[in-house]
């Protein structure tokens, strides 16, 4: 009898000991995971740590860069998210936060031509002069807008990007108003530059080619040409475009932008995209960078959604 009691006590003690040990182990594992997570997070944001390679699917992409470059690489991956995530790449429009006085100042900053009731944005964009025919004032504005787009461009060859943006609006160029040819030239030259630098290949040119239509334009380039066309018409960058929206009101501005973007896409050889413009512009009204949001929203609705390319045909 005493032996049975003793054995039961031993069994109970053993079970209790195992329970305590298990809880302790789980706590240690949790602390370890937390510490490892914090350590990895710290490492990713440290400029002192360098990475030898990054493996994406079947491709190993050689890198000789800091963690900031790795973050840039992965920011180009497929899947841009929903409308609620647009803020990740674009600041919200300041219009809803503006006071009456600020709105009045914004409208006053526009030229008298743009403020006029009979100003036709669609017509103004359509009649945008070729780069070689611009006045000094128009060229100065255009160049400043190109600089804004190049500054926002996260690719490697910013000089080439600026050149192709200018060529797109220059009637003496073979890429004049030709989205497909301009994109091909930009892409081919960027690949050549990257292949000449120790075999480094960007994800967009190595992977996304397999998941896009035969004729497609990169969302970044599409965004830039839209921003340049609209910005040149209203006399400035995102600030002038915001002021124009204030002047017209969001509902009317959305209607005008939709007409303008549709007409330009048709003129630039991409009539297939017209059906998606209305919804894209509707979302873009809530953000400062109109061109970027429109381009990404169209990409979200084409044959290969969210791959960083807009299917032209």
Secondary structure, 3 states (H helix, E strand, C coil): CHHHHHHHHHHHHHHHHHHHHHHHHHHHHHHHHHHHHHHHHHHHCCCCCEEEEEEECCEEEEEEEEHHHHHHHHHCCCCCCCHHHHHHCCCECCHHHCCHHHHHHHHHCCCHHHHCCCCCHHHHHHCCCCHHHCCHHHHHHHHHHHHHHHHHCCCCCHHHHHHHHHHHCCCCCCCCCCHHHHHHHHHHHHHHHHHCCCCCCCHHHHCHHHHCCCCEEEHHHHHHHHHHHHHHHHCCCHHHHHHHHHHHCHHHHHHHHHHHHHHHHHHCCCHHHHHHHHHHHHHHCCECCHHHHHHHHHHHHCCCCCCCEEECC
